[in-house]
Amino acid sequence: MSFTPRQTLRVGFVGAGFIAHFHLKSLLGVRNVEVTGVYSPTPAKRQKFADAVGELGLGSCTAHASLEAMLAADNVDAIWILSPNPTRLATMQIIADAVKSGRSKVFAVACEKPLARTLKEARQMLALVEGAGLNHGYLENQVFSTAVQRGKEIIWRRAVPSSGRPYLARAAEEHSGPHEPWFWQGEEQGGGVLLDMMCHSVEVGRFMLTAPGAARSTLKFKSATGAVAVLKWAQPKYAADLKKRMGNAVDYARRPSEDFARGMLSFTDEAGNEVIIEATTSWAYVGAGLRIQLELLGPEYALEFSSLSTPLKIFISRAVEGGEGEDLVEKQNAETGLMPVLEDEAGVYGYTDENRHMVEAFRKGETPIETFTDGVAVIEMLMALYKSAEEGRTVSADEDLTDYVPVVARRAS
């Protein structure tokens, strides 16, 4: 199928929640893009999002009453799937059907992490997007973090040629818990903190350990050892607080999902040497806000990054009154004291460069560096970690995890 490069990529959003607004704001730093459509099943949310597009100067956005209507619009080239996890496979099915039947001229799809809730779903997502002949990108923002991109470039250019490739990537992401109820529901989200956040840690670790320009598949997945726990949110006080804030469907006194997870993933590199990703994630962290810590270790070097070690800090005394918010850092836990400030959250976390990369790849008809194929690989590793935690053993990459569903995601009998 021939492709004509576009001067401007016209994007339609599926989903109008917190993460969709975060992506929208990050597009302020991206050229050659307009947001022309949005679909959410909630009329008020989609209209609020459409209004925000106009206020930010990112185009004239139509709030569509159905996904089918947005796909049929003649001013949408690409779709950003940013809706909750349980909706993504059905969304991709509708997109693929519309494109294959000629009812839509959409030619590219980008999907927020994680690609799916199980390995079976992830493989179905990939089959649908490829079967419809669509270009596709996997939205893993940490790969595009300015610190990750710059740090990897320096390590592989200056340190690796004289002392050897890196062999250990450590990644940790912790905060006090998600914004929306469905994240907390194992059957809806597909898991707990391991699925929600370790997808970041696994892929950013894999990216840092992969040679520049090489396919991520040059690292061969060998085995996974995982552990999960419920440390905070099943305690009576916090379970009650969670139900009050998120609604009766979130009942951690009766059916909690893990709020802590640790994993070790083993790979072999191009020369057959072992390399390791070590990841820790938590919804039970209380600090200034979202904390991302990354390390890359090799024979004669080390890379370190912490999102809360910011050059800008502000002190606010207890005499200053104000309401709760997240105006200094995401998942902010305090309003007073010495606080780190992220001057550009979208840039530091990687959203701006992630969206810039996807827009340019789709606009030019090129394959992004993160695709649905990478999303499938991440889900396979996460399922191996869940199974390892459930069975108390190391799980080999040779095991068939197609039908595996984490314990917390299984329907109650």
C-alpha positions as CSV (number, residue, x, y, z in Angstrom):
1,M,0.0,0.0,0.0
2,S,1.5,3.4,-1.1
3,F,1.9,6.1,1.5
4,T,2.0,9.9,1.0
5,P,3.8,11.8,3.8
6,R,1.5,14.3,5.6
7,Q,2.4,17.9,6.3
8,T,0.3,17.7,9.4
9,L,-0.8,14.6,11.3
10,R,-4.4,14.8,12.5
11,V,-5.0,12.8,15.6
12,G,-8.1,11.4,17.3
13,F,-8.0,10.5,21.0
14,V,-9.9,7.5,22.4
15,G,-10.3,8.3,26.1
16,A,-10.6,11.7,27.9
17,G,-9.3,10.9,31.4
18,F,-6.2,12.0,33.3
19,I,-3.7,10.3,31.0
20,A,-5.3,11.7,27.8
21,H,-5.1,15.2,29.2
22,F,-1.4,14.6,30.1
23,H,-0.7,13.5,26.5
24,L,-2.6,16.5,25.2
25,K,-0.5,19.0,27.2
26,S,2.7,17.3,26.0
27,L,1.6,17.9,22.4
28,L,2.2,21.6,23.0
29,G,5.9,20.9,22.4
30,V,5.3,19.0,19.2
31,R,5.1,20.4,15.6
32,N,3.0,19.2,12.7
33,V,0.1,17.9,14.7
34,E,-3.5,18.8,15.3
35,V,-6.0,17.0,17.6
36,T,-9.2,16.9,15.6
37,G,-11.4,14.4,17.4
38,V,-12.0,12.7,20.7
39,Y,-14.3,9.9,21.8
40,S,-15.2,9.0,25.4
41,P,-18.4,7.2,26.4
42,T,-19.0,10.0,28.9
43,P,-20.4,13.1,27.1
44,A,-19.1,15.6,29.7
45,K,-15.6,14.2,29.6
46,R,-15.3,14.3,25.8
47,Q,-16.6,17.8,25.6
48,K,-14.3,19.0,28.3
49,F,-11.4,17.4,26.4
50,A,-12.5,19.0,23.1
51,D,-12.7,22.4,24.8
52,A,-9.2,21.9,26.2
53,V,-7.8,21.3,22.7
54,G,-9.2,24.6,21.6
55,E,-7.9,26.4,24.6
56,L,-4.4,25.0,24.1
57,G,-4.4,26.0,20.4
58,L,-4.0,22.4,19.2
59,G,-6.8,22.4,16.6
60,S,-10.5,22.3,16.3
61,C,-11.6,19.1,18.0
62,T,-15.0,17.4,17.6
63,A,-16.4,15.5,20.6
64,H,-17.8,12.4,18.8
65,A,-20.7,10.5,20.2
66,S,-19.2,7.1,19.1
67,L,-15.9,5.7,18.1
68,E,-17.3,4.7,14.7
69,A,-18.2,8.3,14.0
70,M,-14.7,9.5,14.8
71,L,-13.2,6.8,12.6
72,A,-15.5,7.8,9.7
73,A,-14.5,11.5,10.0
74,D,-12.4,12.7,7.0
75,N,-10.1,14.7,9.3
76,V,-8.5,12.0,11.4
77,D,-5.3,10.2,10.3
78,A,-4.2,8.4,13.4
79,I,-5.7,7.2,16.7
80,W,-4.2,7.5,20.2
81,I,-5.8,4.7,22.4
82,L,-5.7,6.2,25.9
83,S,-8.9,4.6,27.3
84,P,-8.9,2.2,30.4
85,N,-7.2,-1.2,30.0
86,P,-10.5,-3.3,29.7
87,T,-11.6,-1.3,26.7
88,R,-8.5,-1.5,24.5
89,L,-9.0,-4.8,22.7
90,A,-12.6,-3.9,21.8
91,T,-11.4,-0.5,20.6
92,M,-8.7,-2.0,18.5
93,Q,-11.2,-4.4,17.0
94,I,-13.5,-1.5,16.0
95,I,-10.6,0.4,14.4
96,A,-9.4,-2.6,12.5
97,D,-12.9,-3.4,11.2
98,A,-13.5,0.1,10.1
99,V,-10.2,0.4,8.2
100,K,-10.4,-3.0,6.5
101,S,-14.0,-2.3,5.4
102,G,-13.0,1.1,3.9
103,R,-15.2,3.0,6.4
104,S,-12.1,4.8,7.8
105,K,-9.0,6.4,6.3
106,V,-7.1,6.1,9.6
107,F,-3.6,4.7,8.8
108,A,-1.8,4.6,12.2
109,V,-2.6,3.7,15.8
110,A,-0.6,4.4,19.0
111,C,-1.6,2.7,22.3
112,E,-0.8,3.7,25.8
113,K,1.0,1.2,28.1
114,P,0.3,-1.6,28.9
115,L,-0.8,-2.9,25.5
116,A,-3.2,-5.3,27.1
117,R,-4.1,-7.2,30.3
118,T,-2.9,-10.7,29.2
119,L,-0.6,-12.2,26.7
120,K,-3.5,-13.5,24.7
121,E,-5.0,-10.0,24.5
122,A,-1.7,-8.4,23.6
123,R,-1.2,-10.9,20.7
124,Q,-4.7,-10.1,19.5
125,M,-3.9,-6.4,19.6
126,L,-0.9,-7.0,17.4
127,A,-2.7,-9.3,15.0
128,L,-5.5,-6.7,14.6
129,V,-3.2,-3.8,13.9
130,E,-1.1,-5.8,11.4
131,G,-4.1,-7.4,9.8
132,A,-5.5,-3.9,9.0
133,G,-2.2,-2.8,7.6
134,L,-1.8,0.0,10.1
135,N,1.4,1.6,11.3
136,H,1.6,1.2,15.1
137,G,3.4,2.6,18.1
138,Y,3.6,1.6,21.7
139,L,3.4,4.6,24.1
140,E,6.0,3.8,26.7
141,N,7.0,7.3,27.8
142,Q,10.1,6.4,30.0
143,V,12.0,5.2,27.0
144,F,11.7,8.8,25.7
145,S,12.7,10.5,29.0
146,T,15.3,13.2,28.3
147,A,17.6,11.7,31.0
148,V,17.2,8.2,29.6
149,Q,17.9,9.2,26.0
150,R,20.9,11.4,27.0
151,G,22.3,9.0,29.5
152,K,22.1,6.0,27.2
153,E,23.8,7.9,24.4
154,I,26.8,8.9,26.6
155,I,27.2,5.4,28.1
156,W,27.2,3.6,24.8
157,R,29.3,6.2,23.0
158,R,32.0,6.8,25.7
159,A,32.1,3.9,28.1
160,V,31.0,0.8,26.3
161,P,33.7,0.7,23.5
162,S,36.5,0.6,26.0
163,S,35.1,-1.4,28.8
164,G,32.2,-3.5,27.5
165,R,28.4,-3.4,27.4
166,P,26.1,-2.8,30.4
167,Y,24.9,-5.9,32.2
168,L,22.5,-4.6,34.9
169,A,19.5,-2.2,34.6
170,R,17.7,-1.2,37.8
171,A,14.3,0.6,37.6
172,A,12.0,1.6,40.4
173,E,8.7,3.6,40.1
174,E,6.7,4.4,43.2
175,H,3.8,6.6,44.2
176,S,0.8,6.7,46.6
177,G,-1.7,5.1,44.2
178,P,-3.6,5.7,40.9
179,H,-6.1,8.5,40.1
180,E,-9.1,6.5,38.9
181,P,-11.1,3.5,40.4
182,W,-10.6,1.0,37.5
183,F,-6.8,1.0,38.2
184,W,-7.5,-0.5,41.7
185,Q,-9.8,-3.2,40.4
186,G,-7.8,-6.3,39.5
187,E,-10.5,-7.8,37.3
188,E,-10.8,-4.5,35.3
189,Q,-7.2,-3.4,35.2
190,G,-5.8,-6.9,34.7
191,G,-3.6,-6.8,37.8
192,G,-2.3,-4.4,40.4
193,V,0.9,-2.3,40.6
194,L,2.9,-4.9,38.7
195,L,0.9,-4.6,35.5
196,D,0.2,-0.9,36.0
197,M,3.8,0.3,36.6
198,M,6.3,-2.4,36.1
199,C,5.5,-2.3,32.4
200,H,7.5,1.0,32.5
201,S,10.4,-0.4,34.4
202,V,10.7,-3.5,32.2
203,E,10.8,-1.6,28.9
204,V,13.0,1.2,30.0
205,G,15.5,-1.4,31.4
206,R,15.4,-3.3,28.1
207,F,15.9,-0.1,26.2
208,M,19.0,0.9,28.2
209,L,20.5,-2.5,27.9
210,T,20.0,-2.7,24.1
211,A,22.8,-1.3,21.8
212,P,21.8,1.9,20.0
213,G,20.1,1.2,16.7
214,A,19.7,-2.5,17.6
215,A,16.3,-4.3,17.9
216,R,15.1,-4.9,21.4
217,S,14.9,-8.6,20.3
218,T,18.7,-8.8,20.4
219,L,18.2,-9.4,24.1
220,K,16.8,-12.9,24.4
221,F,14.4,-13.3,27.4
222,K,15.4,-16.3,29.5
223,S,13.6,-16.3,32.9
224,A,11.6,-14.3,35.4
225,T,11.5,-14.3,39.2
226,G,8.8,-12.2,40.8
227,A,7.2,-11.3,44.2
228,V,4.1,-9.4,45.1
229,A,2.6,-8.2,48.3
230,V,-0.2,-6.0,49.7
231,L,1.6,-3.8,52.2
232,K,-0.7,-0.8,52.8
233,W,-4.1,-0.6,51.1
234,A,-5.6,-3.7,52.7
235,Q,-5.1,-2.4,56.2
236,P,-8.6,-1.5,57.6
237,K,-7.9,2.3,57.8
238,Y,-6.6,2.6,54.3
239,A,-9.1,0.1,52.8
240,A,-11.9,2.3,54.2
241,D,-10.3,5.4,52.9
242,L,-9.9,3.9,49.4
243,K,-13.5,2.8,49.3
244,K,-14.6,6.3,50.3
245,R,-12.6,7.9,47.6
246,M,-13.0,5.4,44.8
247,G,-16.4,3.9,45.4
248,N,-17.8,0.6,46.7
249,A,-16.4,-1.3,43.7
250,V,-12.9,-0.8,45.2
251,D,-13.0,-3.0,48.3
252,Y,-9.4,-3.8,49.4
253,A,-10.7,-5.3,52.7
254,R,-12.2,-8.1,50.6
255,R,-10.4,-8.2,47.3
256,P,-7.1,-6.3,47.2
257,S,-4.6,-6.1,44.3
258,E,-0.9,-6.0,45.0
259,D,0.5,-2.6,45.9
260,F,4.1,-3.8,45.9
261,A,6.0,-5.8,43.3
262,R,9.6,-6.8,42.7
263,G,10.9,-8.6,39.6
264,M,14.2,-9.9,38.2
265,L,14.3,-10.7,34.5
266,S,17.3,-12.5,32.9
267,F,18.4,-12.2,29.3
268,T,21.3,-13.2,27.1
269,D,22.9,-10.6,24.9
270,E,24.2,-11.0,21.3
271,A,27.4,-12.8,22.6
272,G,25.5,-15.1,24.9
273,N,26.3,-13.2,28.1
274,E,23.7,-12.8,30.8
275,V,22.2,-9.4,31.5
276,I,19.7,-8.5,34.1
277,I,16.7,-6.2,34.7
278,E,15.8,-5.6,38.3
279,A,12.6,-3.7,38.9
280,T,10.6,-2.5,41.9
281,T,7.2,-0.8,41.9
282,S,4.8,0.4,44.6
283,W,1.5,2.1,45.3
284,A,2.5,2.3,49.0
285,Y,5.2,5.1,48.7
286,V,4.7,8.3,50.6
287,G,7.0,11.1,49.7
288,A,7.0,14.4,47.7
289,G,5.3,12.6,44.8
290,L,5.9,10.2,42.0
291,R,9.5,8.8,42.3
292,I,11.3,7.2,39.3
293,Q,14.8,5.9,39.9
294,L,16.9,4.4,37.2
295,E,20.4,2.8,37.2
296,L,22.5,1.3,34.4
297,L,25.7,-0.6,35.5
298,G,28.6,-1.9,33.4
299,P,32.2,-3.0,33.9
300,E,33.6,0.5,34.5
301,Y,30.7,2.9,34.7
302,A,27.3,3.6,36.2
303,L,24.3,5.8,35.3
304,E,21.9,7.1,38.0
305,F,18.7,9.1,37.7
306,S,16.0,10.1,40.2
307,S,13.0,12.2,39.2
308,L,12.8,13.8,42.6
309,S,16.4,15.1,42.6
310,T,15.3,18.2,40.9
311,P,17.4,21.4,40.5
312,L,14.4,23.5,41.6
313,K,13.0,23.2,45.1
314,I,10.5,25.4,47.0
315,F,10.0,25.6,50.7
316,I,6.5,26.5,52.0
317,S,5.9,27.0,55.7
318,R,2.9,25.6,57.7
319,A,1.6,29.2,57.9
320,V,0.7,29.0,54.2
321,E,-2.8,27.6,53.6
322,G,-4.1,26.0,50.4
323,G,-6.0,23.1,48.9
324,E,-4.6,19.8,47.8
325,G,-3.3,19.5,44.3
326,E,-0.5,18.3,42.0
327,D,0.9,21.7,40.9
328,L,4.5,20.9,41.8
329,V,4.9,17.2,41.0
330,E,2.6,14.3,40.0
331,K,1.1,12.3,42.9
332,Q,2.1,15.1,45.3
333,N,1.6,14.0,48.9
334,A,2.1,17.3,50.7
335,E,1.4,21.0,50.2
336,T,4.0,22.4,52.6
337,G,7.7,21.8,53.5
338,L,10.7,21.5,51.1
339,M,9.2,20.4,47.8
340,P,11.0,19.4,44.5
341,V,9.4,21.0,41.5
342,L,9.4,19.5,38.0
343,E,9.5,22.5,35.7
344,D,8.4,20.4,32.8
345,E,6.8,17.1,33.9
346,A,5.8,16.1,30.4
347,G,9.4,16.5,29.2
348,V,11.1,14.8,32.2
349,Y,8.8,11.8,32.1
350,G,9.3,11.5,28.3
351,Y,5.8,12.3,27.1
352,T,6.8,15.2,24.9
353,D,9.5,13.4,23.0
354,E,7.4,10.2,22.9
355,N,4.6,12.0,21.1
356,R,7.0,14.0,18.9
357,H,8.5,10.7,17.8
358,M,5.1,9.0,17.1
359,V,3.8,12.0,15.2
360,E,6.9,12.2,13.0
361,A,7.0,8.5,12.4
362,F,3.4,8.3,11.4
363,R,3.5,11.5,9.4
364,K,6.4,10.2,7.3
365,G,5.3,6.6,7.2
366,E,8.2,5.3,9.2
367,T,8.2,2.5,11.9
368,P,8.4,3.9,15.4
369,I,11.2,2.6,17.8
370,E,8.4,1.3,20.1
371,T,5.7,-0.8,18.4
372,F,2.9,-3.2,19.4
373,T,5.5,-5.9,19.1
374,D,7.4,-4.4,22.0
375,G,4.1,-4.1,23.9
376,V,3.6,-7.9,23.5
377,A,7.1,-8.6,24.7
378,V,6.5,-6.5,27.8
379,I,3.2,-8.3,28.6
380,E,4.9,-11.7,28.2
381,M,7.5,-10.8,30.8
382,L,5.0,-9.3,33.2
383,M,2.9,-12.5,33.0
384,A,6.0,-14.5,33.7
385,L,6.6,-12.4,36.8
386,Y,3.0,-12.8,38.0
387,K,3.2,-16.6,37.5
388,S,6.5,-16.7,39.3
389,A,5.0,-14.8,42.3
390,E,2.0,-17.1,42.3
391,E,3.9,-20.4,42.2
392,G,7.0,-19.3,44.2
393,R,9.5,-20.3,41.5
394,T,11.5,-18.9,38.6
395,V,9.5,-19.1,35.3
396,S,11.3,-19.9,32.1
397,A,10.7,-18.0,28.9
398,D,10.0,-21.3,27.2
399,E,6.7,-21.7,29.2
400,D,3.5,-21.0,27.4
401,L,1.8,-18.1,29.1
402,T,-0.9,-17.5,26.4
403,D,-3.8,-18.4,28.6
404,Y,-2.3,-17.3,31.9
405,V,-4.3,-14.7,34.0
406,P,-2.9,-13.2,37.2
407,V,-4.6,-14.3,40.4
408,V,-5.9,-10.8,41.2
409,A,-7.4,-10.5,37.7
410,R,-9.4,-13.8,37.8
411,R,-13.1,-13.5,38.2
412,A,-14.4,-14.3,41.7
413,S,-16.3,-17.6,41.7
